[in-house]
Amino acid sequence: MVTNYLIDGPITQKVISHLMEKMGEKTDSGGHSLFLGQVRADEINGKKVKAIDYSAYEGMVKTEADNIKKSVLLEFADAKTIDIVHSIGTVKAGEISLFVLVSAGHRHQAIQACSKTVELVKEKLPVWKKEIFDDDSYEWKQKNSD
């Protein structure tokens, strides 16, 4: 299903449900913050995005994701656990491509740590996006863009 933070294709409701069920095991946490990144059907230069094809430097994803988690857990002492799942392959507009869940002792830390995790994933995770348009042309998206 999910290996080393990556999943082939969209992140489905089944995967999300499975990951969220684990929250109940975290009895030292009183707050959970969840981010779901969905592919948008943006219009760019008169063309509509129908999907994004994600590629990754898979050998480095685990290292970078582990570093992101360590960094956020050090910055937010109340944060207990962080789950990160990113899609590779093709994800259609309307489907989920990024899942981040942070559990913390209290909601404020969970929310802040989740936001920080998403920003670091966008900045540092070696994943690239190729936007595929409705006419089957494509354009590589720059890093750090939504």
PyMOL commands that set and color helices and strands:
alter all, ss='L'
color gray80, all
select helices_A, chain A and resi 13-25+58-75+107-124
alter helices_A, ss='H'
color red, helices_A
select strands_A, chain A and resi 6-8+31-38+43-44+47-56+79-92+96-104+127-133+138-141
alter strands_A, ss='S'
color yellow, strands_A
deselect
rebuild
show_as cartoon
